[in-house]
Amino acid sequence: MIQEHLPLITGKGSYIDDINPKNVVYLHIIRSPIARGIIKSISKPESALLSLTWEDVKLYMPVRLFPDLAKTAQVAKMPVLADGRVNFVGQPILAFVVEDRYRTEDVAEEVLIDYDELKPVVDPEESLNADPIHPGLKSNISIDQLLEGGNLSLKNKAEVVVSRKLKQQRVVSNPMEPKGFICWWDNDILNVYVSTQAPFGVKNDLREILGISPEKIRVYSAPNVGGGFGNKSGGYPEYVLAAIASLKLGRPVKWIETRSEMLVNTQSLGRGEVSDMRLYATKDGEILGIEGTIIANIGAFDYGIGFIAPLFIARLSNGPYKMKFASIRAMGVFTNTPPMGFYRGAGRPEAALIHETLVEDLAEELGVDSVEIRRRNLIGDNGYVTPLGVRIDPAGYNEVLNEAEKYYRKAKEVYKDKGVSIVTFAEIVRTSPGEGARVKIENGKVHFYLGIGPHGQAYGSTFKRLASEVLGISEDKIEITTGSSEIVKEGIGSFGSRAGTIGGSAVIAAATELLKKLNTNSLNESELVKYEGVEAEVFYKADDIFAPGAHVAVIDVDKETGFIRVLEYYAVDDVGRAMNKEEIEGQIIGSVLQGASQVIIEAMRYDERGIPLCSSIADCGVPTALEAPLKVKTEYIEYPSQLLSRSRGVGEAGTTGALPAVFIAVEKVTKKKFDRTPVDPWILVSST
C-alpha cells in the first residue's frame, strides 16, 4: 500500500474543517435564488457579527486575458458580491459572520432581498442571438477567434467529408470534499489555510484582488485535500470575503462550502460545449484537415482563465493525427449559469470526443477498419507540429495503438453482439512553465519542499524515490513537504496531469544542484550531519508534453431500461516512466469512471428560468458502483519524456479516453448516432 494512503483509509486524515483556530467565527453566504434579475433592496441580518454587501467591498474577481484577446474580447468581470444585478443561481449577494456555525441558517432567515426577475439565457447556442445579459455589451459573445493554419487549399481537394454536431452538458466537479478556507491577520500579514490544489494560485488571486504585496500573504494547504478535479486551483469570492471579514473583526474566519453550494457555485462546473465540426479526407482514408465551430458556455462572467476553453479545445481537436490544415472558429459565450470551471481533463476529453467521433464516422463512410483508419493517419513517434502550431513531442503514439489493438480484436471476437470501440488520443500534460523546489539538509535528513498541492496523489512516495536515486541515500533519509507558498520562492500547482511529472523533475533538479554545491556525485548517510544547513533552490522550466493513449470499451445497453453498462475497459497509456504503478493505476481507473459517467448519467441541467434541476450529488448523476465499469485493465508503455523525471502525467488520461470510447461503443451497440452527452436512457429506449 502507498504510504500516504494508510491514514486516509483508516480515518486518521486531517482536512480543512478539522482546523479550528482559537476564537474562530464563521462566514455564511446568501446566494441568488434566481438566474437573472435586478436587486431592488437588501435587508441585512441584525444578529450577525458583521454583514457585507457590494457597497462594503466593491471588488471584482480577476480575469487573465491573453494580450491579443484583450483587444477584441468583451469582458464582464464577476463582482465579489452582486453589484445590483444577479446573473446565475448561486451568485453571492450578501455575506455575514456569526459566532456559532449552527446558527447560520437561523440568521440567514433574517435577510430579506427583493428582486425584479428577468428572463435568463441558459443555452449557449441561444445566447448567440439573445439580448446581452450584461448592460453595456453589444452581445453575449465574450471571445470570438478564428484559428487557422496549414494548407487551407486542400479543403477543395477532399473527396470525402464527414460532419458531427455534439452538445456536451455541463458536469459538476464534485470532489469528495467541497472547498474550505480559514484565515486570520497577524498585524498586516494574512495567514491562510485552504483546501487547494495550488497554494500559489490562491495567493496570487488574493494579492491581485485585495491589492496587497505577495510577502504579506502566507498560504498553507490543509494537511489533506479531499479531491479537487480542477475545482480548487485558485481564489474564490468566499476567500476574499473571509479575508475582509477577518480584518474587520480581528478574528479568524472560517468558511466551509456545503455540497448544495458546490452544485451552483463559481467554477464548480466544467464541460458545456457545443461543437459543429467537419473532417476532410481522400477516398484512400488520408485525413486532410478539420473545420468547424466550437462554442463554450463560459457562464455569467469572465473568470480567471475560463475564456480559454473554446480556444484550448480547438487547438486539441487535431488529436494525434497528421492533419494538413485546420480552420476552427472558437467562441466563448455568456449565459445565466455559474462561471465555467475546469473539470478533470478541461478541454482534453471534449476535443477527443470531437476528433474520435469524426474519425470513426470516416471509417464507416469508407468501409475501413477502425484500427486501420487511425494507424493510417497517426503521427510518427518523433512528434508533430499541428496546423495550429501545437508541438506534439516524441512519444509512443504507435505502440499504444498496437497494444490496444490486441484487446480490441479479442473483444470483438468475444462480444459479437455488444458495442466495442477503440480510440486514440494525445493528452497534453501542462508541464509549462515549470515548477519550483527547494532542498535543505536538516537534522541528519534531506528535506525537499514544493509548493504544489496534493489532493489525493502520492507525491511524497514518488518524490522520495526520485531523490533517492539522484542522491544515493535511502528513502528513509528523505522528507517531502508540499502545499505551501512559504516553503519555496515560486510554485505553480497540481492540475493538468502535471505535478508528478514536473514536480519530480524539479526534485531531481534540486537534488542535482545540491550535489553540485557539495562538489560530490552522491551523499553518504553517515556524513549528512557534516552538511547541516546546506540548501539549494531551483525553478525547473519546461514546455508542455503529451501522453498518448489508446483505449478500448465494451458496452451493453438494456433495451427495456436504456441502462448503459460498461462490461470491460482497456486503457493503454504511455506514462514515459512508471514512477509509481499503484498511483498510476488509481489515477487511470478513477478518471475512466468519470469519463464513462459523462456518457452514461452525469449532467447539470437547467429549466427555462435557469433553475438547476440537480439539488443533490445524486441528482447530478455521480456514478455509484452500479454504473462503474465491471472490469478495467490498465497497461503502460514507457517512452521517456525529455523532462528529468522522464515521466508523462496521466491523471486525465481516463476522462480523455473514456468519453469518446464509451460514447462510440454505445453508438456501435445501438447502431444509432447521438449528438449529446449524456446519452440518456429515454433516448436509448426510444431509439431501439
C-alpha positions as CSV (number, residue, x, y, z in Angstrom):
1,M,0.0,0.0,0.0
2,I,1.1,3.5,-0.8
3,Q,2.4,5.1,2.5
4,E,0.3,8.3,2.2
5,H,-3.0,6.4,1.8
6,L,-2.9,4.4,5.0
7,P,-4.0,7.2,7.4
8,L,-6.7,8.3,4.9
9,I,-8.4,4.9,4.6
10,T,-8.1,4.3,8.4
11,G,-9.9,7.6,9.2
12,K,-6.8,9.4,10.6
13,G,-6.5,12.0,7.9
14,S,-6.9,15.7,8.8
15,Y,-8.8,18.1,6.5
16,I,-9.6,21.8,6.3
17,D,-12.6,21.5,8.6
18,D,-10.5,19.8,11.2
19,I,-8.6,23.0,11.7
20,N,-10.1,25.2,14.4
21,P,-8.2,28.3,15.4
22,K,-8.9,29.8,18.8
23,N,-11.7,32.4,18.7
24,V,-12.8,31.5,15.2
25,V,-16.0,32.8,13.7
26,Y,-18.0,31.5,10.7
27,L,-18.7,33.0,7.3
28,H,-22.1,32.4,5.5
29,I,-23.1,33.5,2.0
30,I,-26.6,34.5,0.9
31,R,-26.9,33.4,-2.8
32,S,-29.3,34.3,-5.5
33,P,-32.3,32.0,-5.9
34,I,-32.9,33.3,-9.4
35,A,-30.8,33.2,-12.6
36,R,-31.2,36.8,-13.7
37,G,-32.6,39.9,-12.1
38,I,-32.2,43.3,-10.5
39,I,-31.8,43.6,-6.8
40,K,-34.3,46.2,-5.6
41,S,-33.4,46.1,-1.9
42,I,-31.4,44.2,0.7
43,S,-32.2,43.9,4.4
44,K,-29.1,42.8,6.5
45,P,-29.4,40.4,9.4
46,E,-29.4,42.2,12.8
47,S,-27.9,39.3,14.8
48,A,-24.8,38.8,12.7
49,L,-21.4,40.0,14.0
50,L,-20.7,41.5,10.5
51,S,-22.6,41.8,7.2
52,L,-21.2,42.7,3.8
53,T,-22.8,43.7,0.6
54,W,-21.5,45.2,-2.7
55,E,-21.3,48.6,-1.1
56,D,-18.9,47.3,1.5
57,V,-16.5,45.6,-0.8
58,K,-16.7,46.9,-4.4
59,L,-14.2,44.3,-5.7
60,Y,-14.1,42.0,-8.7
61,M,-12.6,38.6,-9.3
62,P,-9.6,38.6,-11.7
63,V,-9.6,37.9,-15.4
64,R,-6.3,37.0,-17.1
65,L,-6.9,37.6,-20.8
66,F,-4.0,37.0,-23.2
67,P,-2.8,40.3,-24.7
68,D,-4.1,39.5,-28.2
69,L,-7.5,38.6,-26.8
70,A,-7.8,41.6,-24.6
71,K,-8.0,43.8,-27.7
72,T,-11.2,42.1,-29.1
73,A,-12.9,40.4,-26.1
74,Q,-16.0,41.7,-24.4
75,V,-15.2,41.3,-20.8
76,A,-17.6,41.1,-17.9
77,K,-15.8,40.6,-14.6
78,M,-17.6,38.9,-11.7
79,P,-18.2,41.1,-8.7
80,V,-17.2,39.5,-5.3
81,L,-20.8,40.3,-4.2
82,A,-23.6,41.1,-6.6
83,D,-23.4,44.8,-7.8
84,G,-27.1,45.4,-8.1
85,R,-27.8,42.6,-10.5
86,V,-27.6,38.8,-10.3
87,N,-26.7,36.6,-13.2
88,F,-26.9,33.0,-12.0
89,V,-28.5,30.9,-9.3
90,G,-25.9,30.7,-6.6
91,Q,-24.3,34.1,-7.1
92,P,-23.1,35.6,-3.8
93,I,-25.2,38.6,-2.8
94,L,-24.5,39.1,0.9
95,A,-22.0,37.7,3.4
96,F,-22.4,37.6,7.2
97,V,-20.3,36.3,10.1
98,V,-21.6,34.5,13.2
99,E,-20.1,33.0,16.4
100,D,-21.8,29.6,16.0
101,R,-21.8,27.9,12.7
102,Y,-25.0,26.1,13.6
103,R,-26.8,29.4,13.8
104,T,-26.0,30.4,10.2
105,E,-29.3,29.1,8.8
106,D,-31.3,30.9,11.5
107,V,-29.5,34.2,10.8
108,A,-30.0,33.7,7.1
109,E,-33.7,33.8,7.6
110,E,-33.3,37.4,8.8
111,V,-32.1,38.5,5.4
112,L,-34.7,40.0,3.0
113,I,-33.9,40.6,-0.6
114,D,-36.3,41.9,-3.2
115,Y,-35.7,41.2,-6.9
116,D,-37.1,42.1,-10.3
117,E,-36.7,38.8,-12.1
118,L,-35.6,39.0,-15.7
119,K,-35.7,36.3,-18.4
120,P,-32.4,34.4,-18.4
121,V,-30.3,32.9,-21.2
122,V,-29.3,29.4,-20.4
123,D,-28.4,27.7,-23.7
124,P,-25.1,28.7,-25.3
125,E,-26.5,28.5,-28.8
126,E,-29.5,30.6,-28.0
127,S,-27.1,33.1,-26.3
128,L,-25.6,34.0,-29.6
129,N,-28.7,35.8,-30.8
130,A,-30.2,36.8,-27.4
131,D,-30.1,40.2,-25.9
132,P,-26.9,40.8,-23.9
133,I,-27.2,39.7,-20.3
134,H,-24.8,42.4,-19.3
135,P,-25.7,46.1,-19.8
136,G,-23.2,47.9,-21.9
137,L,-22.1,44.9,-24.0
138,K,-23.1,44.5,-27.7
139,S,-23.8,40.8,-27.4
140,N,-23.3,37.7,-25.3
141,I,-20.1,36.7,-27.2
142,S,-17.1,37.3,-25.0
143,I,-14.4,35.5,-27.1
144,D,-14.6,35.0,-30.8
145,Q,-11.5,33.9,-32.7
146,L,-10.9,32.2,-36.0
147,L,-7.9,29.8,-35.6
148,E,-6.5,28.8,-39.0
149,G,-3.3,27.1,-40.2
150,G,-1.8,24.7,-42.7
151,N,-2.6,24.4,-46.4
152,L,-6.2,25.5,-46.4
153,S,-6.5,24.9,-50.2
154,L,-6.5,21.1,-49.5
155,K,-10.1,21.5,-48.4
156,N,-11.1,21.8,-52.1
157,K,-9.3,18.5,-52.9
158,A,-11.2,16.5,-50.3
159,E,-13.2,13.6,-51.7
160,V,-14.9,12.7,-48.5
161,V,-16.4,15.0,-45.8
162,V,-18.0,13.8,-42.6
163,S,-19.6,16.1,-40.0
164,R,-20.7,15.8,-36.5
165,K,-22.5,18.2,-34.2
166,L,-22.2,17.5,-30.5
167,K,-23.6,19.1,-27.4
168,Q,-21.9,18.2,-24.1
169,Q,-23.9,19.0,-21.0
170,R,-22.1,20.6,-18.1
171,V,-20.8,18.4,-15.3
172,V,-20.2,19.3,-11.6
173,S,-16.7,18.5,-10.5
174,N,-17.9,17.1,-7.1
175,P,-14.7,16.2,-5.3
176,M,-15.3,14.2,-2.1
177,E,-14.6,17.3,0.0
178,P,-16.0,20.7,-1.0
179,K,-13.9,23.8,-0.7
180,G,-12.9,25.3,2.6
181,F,-11.0,28.4,3.7
182,I,-9.7,29.7,7.1
183,C,-7.8,33.0,7.6
184,W,-6.6,35.5,10.2
185,W,-4.3,38.5,10.3
186,D,-1.1,38.9,12.3
187,N,-0.7,42.7,12.1
188,D,-0.5,43.2,8.3
189,I,0.1,39.5,7.4
190,L,-2.7,37.5,6.0
191,N,-2.4,33.8,7.1
192,V,-4.5,31.3,5.1
193,Y,-5.3,27.6,5.4
194,V,-7.2,26.3,2.4
195,S,-8.3,23.1,0.7
196,T,-6.4,23.7,-2.6
197,Q,-4.5,22.2,-5.5
198,A,-2.4,25.3,-5.9
199,P,-1.4,27.4,-2.9
200,F,0.3,29.9,-5.2
201,G,-2.8,30.2,-7.3
202,V,-4.8,31.2,-4.2
203,K,-2.0,33.6,-3.1
204,N,-1.8,35.3,-6.5
205,D,-5.6,35.8,-6.7
206,L,-5.8,37.2,-3.2
207,R,-2.9,39.5,-3.9
208,E,-4.5,40.9,-7.0
209,I,-8.0,41.4,-5.6
210,L,-7.0,42.8,-2.2
211,G,-4.1,44.9,-3.5
212,I,-1.6,43.7,-1.0
213,S,2.0,42.7,-1.7
214,P,2.8,39.0,-2.0
215,E,5.1,38.8,1.0
216,K,2.0,39.8,3.1
217,I,0.1,36.6,2.3
218,R,1.0,33.2,3.6
219,V,-0.9,30.3,2.1
220,Y,-0.9,26.7,3.5
221,S,-2.8,23.8,2.1
222,A,-4.8,21.7,4.6
223,P,-2.9,18.5,5.7
224,N,-5.1,16.5,3.4
225,V,-7.3,17.7,0.5
226,G,-10.3,15.5,-0.4
227,G,-10.0,15.7,-4.2
228,G,-10.1,18.7,-6.5
229,F,-10.7,17.8,-10.2
230,G,-9.8,21.4,-11.1
231,N,-12.2,22.9,-8.6
232,K,-9.5,24.0,-6.1
233,S,-6.9,25.7,-8.3
234,G,-7.3,29.4,-7.5
235,G,-9.2,32.1,-5.5
236,Y,-13.0,32.4,-5.0
237,P,-15.3,35.2,-3.8
238,E,-15.7,33.5,-0.4
239,Y,-11.9,33.6,0.2
240,V,-11.9,37.4,-0.4
241,L,-14.9,37.9,1.9
242,A,-13.3,35.8,4.7
243,A,-10.1,37.9,4.5
244,I,-12.1,41.2,4.6
245,A,-14.2,39.9,7.5
246,S,-11.2,38.8,9.4
247,L,-9.6,42.2,9.0
248,K,-12.7,44.0,10.2
249,L,-13.3,41.7,13.2
250,G,-9.7,40.9,14.2
251,R,-10.6,37.2,14.5
252,P,-10.0,34.1,12.4
253,V,-12.8,33.5,9.9
254,K,-13.8,30.1,8.6
255,W,-15.9,29.2,5.5
256,I,-16.7,25.6,4.6
257,E,-18.6,25.0,1.4
258,T,-21.7,22.8,1.6
259,R,-22.5,20.3,-1.1
260,S,-25.6,22.3,-2.1
261,E,-23.4,25.4,-2.6
262,M,-20.9,23.5,-4.7
263,L,-23.6,22.5,-7.1
264,V,-24.3,26.1,-8.0
265,N,-21.0,27.8,-7.2
266,T,-18.5,29.6,-9.3
267,Q,-16.2,27.3,-11.3
268,S,-17.8,24.2,-9.9
269,L,-18.9,23.1,-13.3
270,G,-17.0,22.1,-16.4
271,R,-17.7,20.9,-20.0
272,G,-20.8,22.6,-21.5
273,E,-19.5,23.0,-25.1
274,V,-21.3,22.8,-28.5
275,S,-19.2,21.7,-31.5
276,D,-20.1,21.6,-35.1
277,M,-17.2,20.1,-37.0
278,R,-16.3,18.6,-40.3
279,L,-13.4,16.3,-41.3
280,Y,-12.0,16.3,-44.8
281,A,-10.3,13.3,-46.3
282,T,-9.4,11.4,-49.5
283,K,-11.1,8.2,-50.7
284,D,-7.9,6.4,-49.5
285,G,-8.7,7.4,-46.0
286,E,-6.0,10.1,-45.7
287,I,-7.2,12.8,-43.4
288,L,-6.6,16.3,-44.8
289,G,-7.9,18.6,-42.2
290,I,-10.7,19.8,-39.9
291,E,-13.1,22.7,-39.9
292,G,-15.9,24.0,-37.8
293,T,-17.1,25.9,-34.8
294,I,-16.7,25.4,-31.0
295,I,-19.0,27.3,-28.7
296,A,-18.2,27.2,-25.0
297,N,-20.6,28.1,-22.3
298,I,-18.3,30.2,-20.1
299,G,-21.2,31.1,-17.8
300,A,-22.3,34.5,-16.5
301,F,-18.9,36.1,-16.2
302,D,-15.3,36.0,-17.4
303,Y,-13.4,34.5,-14.5
304,G,-9.7,33.6,-14.2
305,I,-8.8,31.9,-17.5
306,G,-12.2,30.3,-18.2
307,F,-12.2,32.1,-21.5
308,I,-9.5,29.7,-22.8
309,A,-11.9,26.7,-23.0
310,P,-13.0,27.1,-26.7
311,L,-9.5,28.0,-27.8
312,F,-7.9,25.1,-26.0
313,I,-10.4,22.6,-27.4
314,A,-10.0,24.0,-30.9
315,R,-6.2,23.6,-30.7
316,L,-6.5,20.0,-29.4
317,S,-9.1,18.9,-32.0
318,N,-6.3,17.8,-34.3
319,G,-5.8,14.8,-32.0
320,P,-2.8,12.5,-32.7
321,Y,-3.3,12.7,-36.4
322,K,-1.3,14.1,-39.3
323,M,-3.7,16.7,-40.4
324,K,-2.7,19.2,-43.0
325,F,-5.0,22.1,-42.2
326,A,-7.4,23.4,-39.6
327,S,-9.9,26.2,-39.6
328,I,-11.9,26.5,-36.4
329,R,-14.0,29.3,-35.0
330,A,-13.7,29.3,-31.2
331,M,-16.3,31.2,-29.2
332,G,-17.0,31.8,-25.6
333,V,-20.5,33.0,-24.7
334,F,-22.2,34.3,-21.6
335,T,-25.2,32.6,-20.1
336,N,-27.0,32.9,-16.8
337,T,-25.2,29.9,-15.3
338,P,-22.2,29.8,-13.0
339,P,-18.9,30.8,-14.5
340,M,-17.1,27.9,-16.1
341,G,-14.6,25.8,-14.2
342,F,-12.0,23.3,-15.3
343,Y,-13.3,19.8,-14.6
344,R,-10.9,16.9,-14.9
345,G,-9.4,17.0,-18.4
346,A,-10.5,20.6,-19.0
347,G,-10.8,20.5,-22.8
348,R,-8.9,17.3,-23.5
349,P,-11.9,15.0,-23.3
350,E,-14.1,17.4,-25.3
351,A,-11.5,17.6,-28.0
352,A,-11.1,13.8,-28.0
353,L,-14.8,13.3,-28.4
354,I,-14.7,15.6,-31.4
355,H,-11.9,14.0,-33.3
356,E,-12.7,10.4,-32.4
357,T,-16.3,10.6,-33.5
358,L,-15.3,12.2,-36.8
359,V,-12.5,9.6,-37.4
360,E,-15.0,6.8,-36.6
361,D,-17.6,8.3,-38.9
362,L,-14.9,8.5,-41.7
363,A,-14.0,4.8,-41.2
364,E,-17.7,3.8,-41.5
365,E,-18.1,6.1,-44.6
366,L,-15.2,4.5,-46.3
367,G,-15.8,0.9,-45.0
368,V,-12.3,0.9,-43.4
369,D,-11.4,-0.9,-40.1
370,S,-11.4,1.3,-37.0
371,V,-7.8,0.5,-36.2
372,E,-6.6,0.8,-39.8
373,I,-8.1,4.4,-40.3
374,R,-6.3,5.5,-37.2
375,R,-3.0,3.8,-38.0
376,R,-3.0,5.3,-41.5
377,N,-3.2,8.8,-40.1
378,L,-1.4,8.5,-36.8
379,I,1.6,10.8,-36.2
380,G,5.0,9.3,-36.0
381,D,6.7,8.6,-32.7
382,N,9.1,11.5,-33.5
383,G,6.3,14.0,-32.9
384,Y,4.4,16.5,-35.0
385,V,3.6,20.2,-35.3
386,T,-0.2,20.6,-35.9
387,P,-1.6,23.1,-38.4
388,L,-2.5,25.4,-35.5
389,G,1.1,25.3,-34.2
390,V,0.7,22.8,-31.3
391,R,4.0,21.0,-30.8
392,I,3.4,17.3,-30.0
393,D,6.6,15.9,-28.6
394,P,8.1,12.4,-29.4
395,A,6.2,9.6,-27.7
396,G,4.8,6.1,-28.2
397,Y,1.8,7.0,-30.3
398,N,2.1,3.9,-32.5
399,E,2.9,1.5,-29.7
400,V,-0.1,2.4,-27.6
401,L,-2.3,1.7,-30.6
402,N,-0.6,-1.6,-31.4
403,E,-1.1,-2.8,-27.8
404,A,-4.7,-1.6,-27.6
405,E,-5.5,-3.3,-30.9
406,K,-4.9,-6.7,-29.2
407,Y,-7.6,-6.0,-26.7
408,Y,-9.9,-4.7,-29.4
409,R,-9.6,-7.7,-31.6
410,K,-10.1,-10.1,-28.7
411,A,-13.2,-8.1,-27.5
412,K,-14.6,-8.2,-31.0
413,E,-14.3,-12.0,-31.0
414,V,-15.8,-12.5,-27.6
415,Y,-18.6,-9.8,-27.6
416,K,-20.1,-10.1,-31.1
417,D,-23.4,-8.6,-30.1
418,K,-22.0,-5.8,-27.9
419,G,-20.6,-2.4,-28.7
420,V,-16.8,-2.5,-29.0
421,S,-14.8,0.7,-29.7
422,I,-11.2,1.7,-29.9
423,V,-10.0,5.3,-29.7
424,T,-6.6,7.1,-29.7
425,F,-5.7,10.4,-28.2
426,A,-2.8,12.6,-27.1
427,E,-3.3,14.0,-23.7
428,I,-1.5,17.3,-23.2
429,V,0.5,17.4,-19.9
430,R,0.6,21.0,-18.7
431,T,4.2,21.0,-17.5
432,S,4.8,24.6,-18.6
433,P,6.1,26.9,-17.3
434,G,7.8,24.5,-14.8
435,E,7.8,24.1,-11.1
436,G,9.9,25.2,-8.1
437,A,11.7,23.0,-5.5
438,R,14.0,23.6,-2.6
439,V,16.2,21.1,-0.8
440,K,18.0,21.5,2.6
441,I,20.0,19.2,4.8
442,E,18.5,19.4,8.3
443,N,18.8,17.2,11.4
444,G,20.5,14.4,9.5
445,K,18.0,14.2,6.7
446,V,17.5,15.7,3.3
447,H,14.3,17.8,3.1
448,F,12.6,18.7,-0.1
449,Y,10.0,21.5,-0.3
450,L,7.5,22.1,-3.2
451,G,4.6,24.5,-3.5
452,I,2.3,22.1,-5.3
453,G,-0.9,21.0,-3.5
454,P,-1.6,17.2,-3.5
455,H,-5.2,16.3,-3.5
456,G,-5.1,12.5,-3.5
457,Q,-1.8,11.8,-5.3
458,A,1.1,10.1,-3.6
459,Y,3.7,12.7,-4.4
460,G,5.7,12.0,-1.2
461,S,6.4,8.4,-2.1
462,T,7.2,9.3,-5.7
463,F,9.5,12.2,-5.0
464,K,11.4,10.3,-2.3
465,R,12.1,7.6,-4.8
466,L,13.4,10.1,-7.4
467,A,15.5,12.0,-4.8
468,S,17.0,8.7,-3.5
469,E,18.1,7.7,-7.0
470,V,19.9,11.0,-7.5
471,L,21.5,11.4,-4.0
472,G,22.4,7.8,-3.5
473,I,20.8,7.6,0.0
474,S,17.8,5.6,1.3
475,E,14.3,7.0,1.1
476,D,14.2,6.9,5.0
477,K,16.7,9.8,5.0
478,I,14.5,11.9,2.7
479,E,11.5,14.1,3.7
480,I,9.0,15.7,1.3
481,T,6.9,18.7,2.3
482,T,4.4,20.2,-0.1
483,G,1.4,22.5,-0.2
484,S,2.6,26.0,1.0
485,S,3.6,29.3,-0.6
486,E,6.1,29.8,2.2
487,I,8.5,27.0,1.6
488,V,9.6,27.9,-1.9
489,K,10.0,31.2,-3.7
490,E,7.8,30.1,-6.7
491,G,5.4,27.4,-7.5
492,I,2.6,26.6,-9.9
493,G,0.3,23.8,-8.7
494,S,-1.2,20.4,-9.1
495,F,-3.5,20.2,-12.1
496,G,-3.4,19.4,-15.8
497,S,-1.7,16.0,-15.2
498,R,1.4,17.9,-14.4
499,A,2.5,17.7,-10.8
500,G,4.1,14.2,-10.6
501,T,6.0,14.8,-13.8
502,I,7.1,18.4,-13.4
503,G,7.4,18.2,-9.6
504,G,9.5,15.1,-9.9
505,S,11.7,16.9,-12.4
506,A,12.1,19.8,-10.0
507,V,13.1,17.4,-7.2
508,I,15.7,15.9,-9.4
509,A,17.0,19.3,-10.5
510,A,17.2,20.5,-6.8
511,A,19.0,17.3,-5.8
512,T,21.5,17.7,-8.6
513,E,22.1,21.3,-7.6
514,L,22.7,20.2,-4.0
515,L,25.3,17.7,-5.1
516,K,26.9,20.4,-7.3
517,K,27.1,22.7,-4.3
518,L,28.8,20.0,-2.2
519,N,31.1,19.1,-5.1
520,T,30.2,15.4,-5.0
521,N,28.4,12.8,-7.1
522,S,26.4,11.3,-4.2
523,L,25.8,11.6,-0.5
524,N,26.9,9.4,2.4
525,E,24.2,8.9,5.0
526,S,26.7,8.9,7.8
527,E,28.1,12.3,6.7
528,L,24.8,14.2,6.4
529,V,25.4,15.9,9.7
530,K,28.5,17.4,8.3
531,Y,26.5,19.2,5.7
532,E,23.9,20.6,8.1
533,G,22.1,23.7,6.7
534,V,23.3,23.4,3.1
535,E,20.5,24.1,0.7
536,A,19.7,24.7,-2.9
537,E,16.6,26.0,-4.7
538,V,15.6,25.8,-8.4
539,F,12.7,26.6,-10.7
540,Y,12.8,23.8,-13.3
541,K,11.5,25.2,-16.6
542,A,9.7,23.0,-19.2
543,D,7.4,23.1,-22.2
544,D,4.2,21.1,-22.3
545,I,4.5,17.4,-23.3
546,F,2.0,14.8,-24.4
547,A,0.9,11.4,-23.1
548,P,-0.5,9.2,-25.9
549,G,-3.2,6.7,-25.1
550,A,-5.4,4.1,-26.9
551,H,-8.5,2.8,-25.1
552,V,-11.0,0.1,-25.8
553,A,-14.5,0.0,-24.4
554,V,-17.1,-2.9,-24.4
555,I,-20.6,-1.7,-23.9
556,D,-24.1,-3.3,-23.5
557,V,-27.4,-1.4,-23.4
558,D,-30.5,-2.8,-21.7
559,K,-33.2,-2.5,-24.4
560,E,-36.0,-2.1,-21.9
561,T,-34.5,0.4,-19.5
562,G,-31.9,2.1,-21.7
563,F,-29.3,1.5,-19.0
564,I,-25.7,1.5,-20.3
565,R,-23.3,-1.0,-18.8
566,V,-19.5,-0.9,-19.3
567,L,-18.6,-4.5,-19.4
568,E,-14.9,-4.2,-19.9
569,Y,-12.5,-1.3,-20.4
570,Y,-8.9,-1.5,-21.5
571,A,-6.5,1.5,-21.1
572,V,-3.1,1.5,-22.8
573,D,-1.2,4.7,-21.9
574,D,2.3,6.0,-22.4
575,V,3.5,7.0,-18.9
576,G,7.0,7.9,-20.0
577,R,8.4,6.3,-16.9
578,A,6.2,4.4,-14.4
579,M,7.3,6.2,-11.2
580,N,4.6,4.8,-9.0
581,K,2.5,2.0,-10.6
582,E,-0.1,1.8,-7.8
583,E,-0.8,5.5,-8.1
584,I,-0.9,5.4,-11.9
585,E,-3.5,2.6,-11.8
586,G,-5.6,4.6,-9.3
587,Q,-5.5,7.7,-11.4
588,I,-6.5,6.0,-14.6
589,I,-9.3,3.8,-13.2
590,G,-10.8,6.8,-11.3
591,S,-10.7,9.0,-14.4
592,V,-12.1,6.3,-16.6
593,L,-15.1,6.1,-14.3
594,Q,-15.6,9.9,-14.6
595,G,-15.3,9.8,-18.4
596,A,-17.7,7.0,-18.7
597,S,-20.2,8.6,-16.4
598,Q,-20.4,11.7,-18.6
599,V,-21.8,9.5,-21.3
600,I,-24.0,7.3,-19.1
601,I,-25.6,9.5,-16.5
602,E,-23.8,12.7,-15.4
603,A,-25.1,16.2,-16.2
604,M,-26.2,19.5,-14.6
605,R,-29.3,20.7,-16.3
606,Y,-31.4,23.9,-16.0
607,D,-35.1,24.7,-16.6
608,E,-36.2,27.7,-18.7
609,R,-35.8,30.0,-15.7
610,G,-32.2,29.0,-15.2
611,I,-33.0,27.0,-12.1
612,P,-30.7,24.0,-11.6
613,L,-32.5,20.7,-11.9
614,C,-30.0,19.0,-9.6
615,S,-30.3,19.6,-5.9
616,S,-28.1,16.9,-4.6
617,I,-25.0,14.9,-5.6
618,A,-27.3,12.0,-6.6
619,D,-29.3,14.2,-8.9
620,C,-26.2,15.2,-10.8
621,G,-25.6,11.6,-11.8
622,V,-22.4,11.0,-9.9
623,P,-21.9,7.3,-10.6
624,T,-22.2,4.6,-8.0
625,A,-20.8,1.0,-8.1
626,L,-23.8,0.1,-10.2
627,E,-22.7,2.4,-13.0
628,A,-19.0,1.7,-12.7
629,P,-17.2,-0.4,-15.3
630,L,-17.2,-4.1,-14.3
631,K,-13.6,-4.6,-15.4
632,V,-10.8,-2.0,-16.1
633,K,-7.4,-3.2,-17.2
634,T,-4.5,-0.8,-17.3
635,E,-1.4,-1.3,-19.4
636,Y,1.5,1.1,-19.6
637,I,4.3,1.7,-22.2
638,E,7.3,3.7,-21.3
639,Y,8.6,6.1,-24.0
640,P,10.6,8.5,-21.8
641,S,9.8,12.2,-22.0
642,Q,12.6,14.8,-22.3
643,L,12.0,16.0,-18.8
644,L,14.3,15.0,-16.0
645,S,11.7,12.7,-14.5
646,R,11.2,11.1,-17.9
647,S,7.6,10.6,-17.0
648,R,4.3,11.6,-18.6
649,G,1.3,12.6,-16.4
650,V,-1.8,10.5,-17.0
651,G,-4.1,12.0,-14.3
652,E,-6.6,12.9,-17.0
653,A,-6.0,10.1,-19.5
654,G,-9.1,8.2,-18.3
655,T,-11.5,11.1,-18.8
656,T,-9.9,11.9,-22.1
657,G,-10.1,8.3,-23.4
658,A,-13.3,7.0,-21.8
659,L,-15.6,9.8,-23.0
660,P,-15.1,9.0,-26.7
661,A,-14.6,5.3,-26.2
662,V,-17.8,4.7,-24.3
663,F,-19.8,7.2,-26.5
664,I,-18.7,5.4,-29.7
665,A,-19.3,1.9,-28.2
666,V,-22.9,3.0,-27.3
667,E,-23.3,4.0,-30.9
668,K,-21.9,0.6,-32.1
669,V,-24.3,-1.5,-30.0
670,T,-27.4,0.6,-30.8
671,K,-26.4,1.2,-34.4
672,K,-27.5,4.8,-33.9
673,K,-25.7,8.2,-33.9
674,F,-26.1,10.5,-31.0
675,D,-25.5,14.2,-30.7
676,R,-25.1,14.9,-27.0
677,T,-23.9,13.7,-23.6
678,P,-25.1,12.1,-21.6
679,V,-26.9,9.6,-23.8
680,D,-29.9,9.4,-21.6
681,P,-31.8,6.1,-21.1
682,W,-35.0,7.5,-22.6
683,I,-33.1,8.4,-25.7
684,L,-31.8,4.9,-26.0
685,V,-35.2,3.3,-25.3
686,S,-36.8,5.4,-28.0
687,S,-34.1,4.6,-30.5
688,T,-34.4,0.9,-30.2
